[in-house]
């Protein structure tokens, strides 16, 4: 079995864009958690050479990974997993999403199938250089 993943870019602020790889069913949660236009799907469709998780285990994993949304008044809001996939109780919507992202591993995907971890950050955090200040270098700190 193989699970379809999606490469996404998440723009956190003007200077920080994270590139991650998540299971296909996690993308709707990312769109909900981040502001409009912050999540974009990148080219490529990687597959993880693993069996699909149980719906209950995946639901719990997603609830642990994402925090409840905070309302405008600062009070705790609903959990994004509940908003996307409904209350627990077997979550038929999540079961369907997992099933749609699970395929038999065809021979032509053998080169594209990875055993990589679920989330792969591949973009460093960039910070702006302060005006008028010289950037510190490793060599300068040794002097």
C-alpha positions in Angstrom: 0.0 0.0 0.0 1.0 3.6 -0.5 -0.4 6.8 0.8 -0.6 9.9 -1.3 1.1 12.9 0.2 1.1 16.6 -0.9 4.0 19.0 -0.9 2.7 22.4 0.5 4.2 25.8 1.2 2.9 27.6 4.2 3.6 31.3 4.3 3.7 32.2 8.0 4.9 35.8 7.6 6.7 38.1 5.2 10.0 36.3 5.9 9.1 32.7 6.7 7.7 30.1 4.3 7.7 26.5 5.4 7.7 23.7 2.9 6.2 20.5 4.3 5.0 17.2 3.1 1.7 16.0 4.6 -0.9 13.3 4.0 -3.4 14.4 1.4 -6.2 14.4 4.0 -4.3 16.9 6.2 -4.4 19.7 3.6 -8.0 20.9 4.4 -7.0 21.3 8.0 -3.9 23.4 7.0 -6.2 25.7 4.9 -8.5 26.2 7.9 -5.7 26.8 10.4 -3.7 29.3 8.4 -5.0 32.6 7.0 -6.5 32.7 3.5 -3.9 32.3 0.7 -1.1 31.2 3.1 -1.2 27.5 2.0 -0.3 26.5 -1.5 0.1 23.1 -3.0 3.4 22.5 -4.8 4.1 20.3 -7.8 4.7 16.6 -7.3 2.7 13.8 -5.8 4.9 11.8 -3.4 3.7 8.6 -1.9 4.7 7.0 1.4 5.2 3.3 1.3 3.2 2.6 4.4 -0.1 1.1 5.3 -2.9 3.6 6.0 -3.5 4.5 9.7 -6.6 3.5 11.5 -9.2 6.3 11.5 -9.2 6.5 15.3 -5.4 6.7 15.5 -5.2 9.3 12.8 -8.0 11.4 14.3 -6.1 11.4 17.6 -2.8 12.3 15.9 -4.4 15.2 14.1 -6.0 16.5 17.3 -2.7 16.4 19.1 -0.9 18.1 16.2 -3.3 21.0 15.7 -4.6 23.3 18.5 -8.1 24.6 18.7 -8.8 27.8 16.8 -9.0 30.9 19.0 -12.1 33.1 18.5 -11.8 36.8 17.8 -12.6 37.6 21.5 -9.7 35.3 22.6 -11.9 32.5 23.8 -11.1 28.9 22.7 -13.0 27.9 19.6 -13.6 24.6 17.9 -10.9 22.2 17.1 -9.9 22.3 13.4 -10.2 18.5 13.1 -13.8 18.6 14.3 -14.5 21.5 11.9 -13.2 19.5 8.9 -14.0 15.9 9.7 -16.8 16.1 12.3 -16.9 14.8 15.8 -15.0 11.6 16.5 -17.2 8.5 16.7 -15.4 6.8 13.8 -15.4 9.9 11.6 -16.7 8.6 8.3 -15.4 11.8 6.5 -11.8 11.1 7.7 -12.2 7.4 6.8 -13.3 8.4 3.3 -10.4 10.8 2.9 -7.8 8.2 4.1 -9.3 5.7 1.7 -9.2 8.1 -1.3 -5.5 8.8 -0.6 -4.5 5.1 -0.3 -3.5 3.2 -3.3 -2.1 -0.2 -4.2 1.6 0.4 -5.0 1.8 0.2 -8.8 5.2 -0.7 -10.3 5.5 2.7 -12.1 5.4 4.5 -8.7 8.3 2.5 -7.3 10.7 5.5 -7.9 8.4 8.0 -6.3 7.5 6.1 -3.2 9.4 7.2 -0.1 9.7 6.0 3.4 10.3 9.6 4.6 8.9 11.1 7.7 5.5 12.7 7.5 6.7 16.3 7.7 9.8 17.4 6.0 10.8 21.0 6.6 13.1 22.0 3.8 13.2 25.8 4.0 15.3 27.7 6.5 13.8 30.6 8.4 15.0 33.8 6.9 15.3 36.9 9.1 15.9 40.5 7.8 19.2 42.2 8.5 18.9 45.2 10.8 19.8 48.6 9.1 23.2 50.0 9.9 24.4 46.9 11.7 27.0 44.6 10.4 26.0 41.0 10.1 27.9 38.8 12.6 30.0 36.1 11.0 31.4 33.0 12.7 35.0 34.3 12.0 34.2 37.6 13.6 33.0 36.0 16.8 36.4 34.2 17.2 38.4 37.4 17.3 
